[in-house]
Amino acid sequence: MKKQKNSDLEMVITVIIITHNNETTIQDCLNSVFKNPTPGFQKKIVVIDNDSQDGTPKILNGLKHDRRISKIILNSFNDGFGKTINTFIEQAQKRKARPSDFFFILNPDTTLESTALSRLLETATNKKHLGLLSCTIVHPKTKKVLFKEGSIDFLRFRTTHTAPGAFQASYVTGCALLISKSLLQKIGAFDPNFFLYYEDADFSKRTLDAGMEIATESSALCYHEESHSATSETKDYFLTRNALYFFHKHYSFFALPYFWAVFSVRLIYHKYFSKKQVVLYAMQDFWKN
């Protein structure tokens, strides 16, 4: 009888890091993942670069022989955050290798505290109906908590990094997010239409709508400074467009007249008063599509 390897008995966690112009942060990010033990789990690390124009590809090419990294993919195009993850997970599930029990999505401009992954996995494996679990996000210099539990305000079309209140539904951040295989089997992967920003709010809302739980593990710390890979105009464009897409997607049919009334008022404001062209373009693109 063939003896089973210990690795065959372990569960699998795949850490996915999507890079785009992160030459100054990716090595520190990877080092923090290397230093995170995952007892009872086989840890696979995958880095996918979305057409970086700085020194990121060179750094990743130099890491291709590092056995701690399972796979490095260098794309000559940028498919956006959600679609890139979806493509990888879909391809991974078709392979003959043992499928992952959890996927951990990590921003390339973050670093993990040394027990973050083990604390996340301990919580996730003990809670049967948990679909999404995030870290507590902390500023590396000030130690200020940047994100612990977010809220979605359907009246004012915005998400905030605060505890949920009236007319709000909670969400967890995609900055450092553990996703269970059972959730993916139940609701599918990310909505690729977001491209950048709001995909975590959408994923959280769909998780809750499916009757599964979301949570933040207070003791799992992830240090993060705001990313500089996106220009301010790019950020403003996608935050505006995707907020509109998100709220329109999740409003009930009977609430849509309110949505369009608020949209019209804001369109007039930005066209004639604020004159923020990038915001206006984002609103017009949402309207057209």
Salt bridges, closest charged atoms under 4 A:
ASP66 OD2 - ARG68 NH2 2.84
GLU90 OE2 - LYS94 NZ 3.67
ASP101 OD2 - ARG98 NH2 3.90
ASP101 OD1 - LYS181 NZ 3.92
ASP109 OD1 - HIS224 NE2 3.24
ASP153 OD2 - ARG156 NE 2.79
ASP191 OD2 - LYS249 NZ 2.82
ASP202 OD2 - ARG206 NH1 3.32
ASP202 OD1 - LYS249 NZ 2.91
ASP202 OD1 - HIS250 NE2 2.71
ASP209 OD2 - LYS205 NZ 3.02
GLU226 OE2 - LYS235 NZ 1.87
